[in-house]
């Protein structure tokens, strides 16, 4: 995908780590999202993806928690009661991106399902799950997560199985 074919909201997030105006994200969580985006960008480069895909992957990381600090009423207004509140930020973010005109189904699905997974996730969705869990700024199981990061991007399936377990 070329840069010209990327929606402006996705482009801004992927190039400059800029969040949309509707984002509800505390500074600490924003830094987490940027680290997730940076990790995805590193893996996209290592996988030798096209420049446009690198932007999309980085944007998925930057945007994945954009509504993490939204009020329950806002999240429920976007998702109804279908999702548990702890993960409702993800599909709500996907809905807001669609309302903005984003039609990148791979990116939308990756963001919507990053906390819970989905059998139809493509590589972007799978790597987003991994980056969200493995980004180096998190402070738990540091040695184990570092060893898992070192196996990526090449050992995606096996690392994903270990992370999900």
JOJOKA-V918969 format. One record per residue. N is the residue number from 1. RES is the residue in one letter. SS is DSSP state (H for helix, E for strand, C for the rest). PSI is psi in radians with two decimals (NA if undefined). Layout:
n=N res=RES ss=SS psi=PSI
n=N res=RES ss=SS psi=PSI
This chain:
n=1 res=X ss=C psi=2.39
n=2 res=X ss=C psi=2.78
n=3 res=X ss=H psi=-0.61
n=4 res=X ss=H psi=-0.43
n=5 res=X ss=H psi=-0.04
n=6 res=X ss=C psi=2.32
n=7 res=X ss=C psi=2.50
n=8 res=X ss=H psi=-0.64
n=9 res=X ss=H psi=-0.75
n=10 res=X ss=H psi=-0.74
n=11 res=X ss=H psi=-0.81
n=12 res=X ss=H psi=-0.70
n=13 res=X ss=H psi=-0.73
n=14 res=X ss=H psi=-0.56
n=15 res=X ss=H psi=-0.70
n=16 res=X ss=H psi=0.09
n=17 res=X ss=C psi=0.62
n=18 res=X ss=C psi=2.24
n=19 res=X ss=C psi=2.65
n=20 res=X ss=C psi=2.80
n=21 res=X ss=C psi=-0.50
n=22 res=X ss=C psi=-0.08
n=23 res=X ss=C psi=2.54
n=24 res=X ss=C psi=1.59
n=25 res=X ss=C psi=2.07
n=26 res=X ss=C psi=2.71
n=27 res=X ss=H psi=-0.71
n=28 res=X ss=H psi=-0.73
n=29 res=X ss=H psi=-0.59
n=30 res=X ss=H psi=-0.77
n=31 res=X ss=H psi=-0.68
n=32 res=X ss=H psi=-0.81
n=33 res=X ss=H psi=-0.70
n=34 res=X ss=H psi=-0.72
n=35 res=X ss=H psi=-0.68
n=36 res=X ss=H psi=-0.79
n=37 res=X ss=H psi=-0.72
n=38 res=X ss=H psi=-0.72
n=39 res=X ss=H psi=-0.77
n=40 res=X ss=H psi=-0.71
n=41 res=X ss=H psi=-0.70
n=42 res=X ss=H psi=-0.80
n=43 res=X ss=H psi=-0.70
n=44 res=X ss=H psi=-0.70
n=45 res=X ss=H psi=-0.78
n=46 res=X ss=H psi=-0.57
n=47 res=X ss=C psi=-0.03
n=48 res=X ss=C psi=0.71
n=49 res=X ss=C psi=2.78
n=50 res=X ss=C psi=2.73
n=51 res=X ss=H psi=-0.71
n=52 res=X ss=H psi=-0.65
n=53 res=X ss=H psi=-0.62
n=54 res=X ss=H psi=-0.75
n=55 res=X ss=H psi=-0.80
n=56 res=X ss=H psi=-0.78
n=57 res=X ss=H psi=-0.78
n=58 res=X ss=H psi=-0.70
n=59 res=X ss=H psi=-0.70
n=60 res=X ss=H psi=-0.73
n=61 res=X ss=H psi=-0.80
n=62 res=X ss=H psi=-0.65
n=63 res=X ss=H psi=-0.24
n=64 res=X ss=C psi=-0.54
n=65 res=X ss=C psi=0.40
n=66 res=X ss=C psi=-0.42
n=67 res=X ss=C psi=0.38
n=68 res=X ss=C psi=-0.55
n=69 res=X ss=C psi=0.35
n=70 res=X ss=C psi=2.69
n=71 res=X ss=C psi=2.66
n=72 res=X ss=H psi=-0.73
n=73 res=X ss=H psi=-0.69
n=74 res=X ss=H psi=-0.78
n=75 res=X ss=H psi=-0.78
n=76 res=X ss=H psi=-0.57
n=77 res=X ss=H psi=-0.45
n=78 res=X ss=H psi=-0.54
n=79 res=X ss=H psi=-0.13
n=80 res=X ss=C psi=-2.67
n=81 res=X ss=C psi=0.23
n=82 res=X ss=C psi=-0.54
n=83 res=X ss=C psi=2.48
n=84 res=X ss=C psi=2.52
n=85 res=X ss=H psi=-0.62
n=86 res=X ss=H psi=-0.41
n=87 res=X ss=H psi=0.04
n=88 res=X ss=H psi=-0.37
n=89 res=X ss=H psi=-0.57
n=90 res=X ss=H psi=-0.98
n=91 res=X ss=H psi=-0.52
n=92 res=X ss=H psi=-0.71
n=93 res=X ss=H psi=-0.73
n=94 res=X ss=H psi=-0.74
n=95 res=X ss=H psi=-0.80
n=96 res=X ss=H psi=-0.70
n=97 res=X ss=H psi=-0.71
n=98 res=X ss=H psi=-0.70
n=99 res=X ss=H psi=-0.53
n=100 res=X ss=C psi=-0.18
n=101 res=X ss=C psi=0.11
n=102 res=X ss=C psi=2.24
n=103 res=X ss=C psi=0.23
n=104 res=X ss=C psi=1.61
n=105 res=X ss=H psi=-0.61
n=106 res=X ss=H psi=-0.83
n=107 res=X ss=H psi=-0.76
n=108 res=X ss=H psi=-0.75
n=109 res=X ss=H psi=-0.70
n=110 res=X ss=H psi=-0.81
n=111 res=X ss=H psi=-0.79
n=112 res=X ss=H psi=-0.65
n=113 res=X ss=H psi=0.16
n=114 res=X ss=C psi=-0.51
n=115 res=X ss=C psi=-0.34
n=116 res=X ss=C psi=-0.28
n=117 res=X ss=C psi=2.93
n=118 res=X ss=C psi=2.44
n=119 res=X ss=C psi=-0.32
n=120 res=X ss=C psi=0.17
n=121 res=X ss=C psi=2.37
n=122 res=X ss=C psi=-2.93
n=123 res=X ss=H psi=-0.74
n=124 res=X ss=H psi=-0.83
n=125 res=X ss=H psi=-0.71
n=126 res=X ss=H psi=-0.75
n=127 res=X ss=H psi=-0.55
n=128 res=X ss=H psi=-0.76
n=129 res=X ss=H psi=-0.81
n=130 res=X ss=H psi=-0.82
n=131 res=X ss=H psi=-0.67
n=132 res=X ss=H psi=-0.70
n=133 res=X ss=H psi=-0.65
n=134 res=X ss=H psi=-0.11
n=135 res=X ss=C psi=2.43
n=136 res=X ss=C psi=-0.19
n=137 res=X ss=C psi=-0.24
n=138 res=X ss=C psi=2.61
n=139 res=X ss=C psi=1.24
n=140 res=X ss=C psi=2.55
n=141 res=X ss=C psi=0.79
n=142 res=X ss=H psi=-0.78
n=143 res=X ss=H psi=-0.77
n=144 res=X ss=H psi=-0.79
n=145 res=X ss=H psi=-0.61
n=146 res=X ss=H psi=-0.76
n=147 res=X ss=H psi=-0.69
n=148 res=X ss=H psi=-0.75
n=149 res=X ss=H psi=-0.67
n=150 res=X ss=H psi=-0.37
n=151 res=X ss=C psi=-0.03
n=152 res=X ss=C psi=2.64
n=153 res=X ss=C psi=-0.06
n=154 res=X ss=C psi=-0.54
n=155 res=X ss=C psi=0.75
n=156 res=X ss=H psi=-0.89
n=157 res=X ss=H psi=-0.85
n=158 res=X ss=H psi=-0.70
n=159 res=X ss=H psi=-0.70
n=160 res=X ss=H psi=-0.74
n=161 res=X ss=H psi=-0.75
n=162 res=X ss=H psi=-0.74
n=163 res=X ss=H psi=-0.78
n=164 res=X ss=H psi=-0.50
n=165 res=X ss=C psi=NA
